[in-house]
Amino acid sequence: MTRGPAAPPLPLRTVEVLGPKGPVRHGGVDLLRWAREQLTLATEIVDNPGGGLLFATQTIGQVKAGLDDADAERWKDVIRVLDQAEDLALRRQYQRAQELISEALVKLTA
């Protein structure tokens, strides 16, 4: 079987590199906005069988890690609630997981 020539790689000037995803680490303001947006999305998709559960639990984990990295002592209650939400989501207890994510969102806003 003969294959045609492979397409040449794209020149770097056509590829936009924005850096890693996640919160900007300047003063915590962007961290909170990012965390709220991520958790809002996780709440909406956690019960979606088409990959939503996987994405939602990954998102919860990323938010926990971001909060822990920023100030573990300040965010310990939120991290604890998100731990529970993540566990319940994995156990397919979606409604309670959504309630806990919403609880974490309230704590992030306060």
PyMOL commands that set and color helices and strands:
alter all, ss='L'
color gray80, all
select helices_A, chain A and resi 12-14+29-45+52-71+76-90+94-109
alter helices_A, ss='H'
color red, helices_A
deselect
rebuild
show_as cartoon
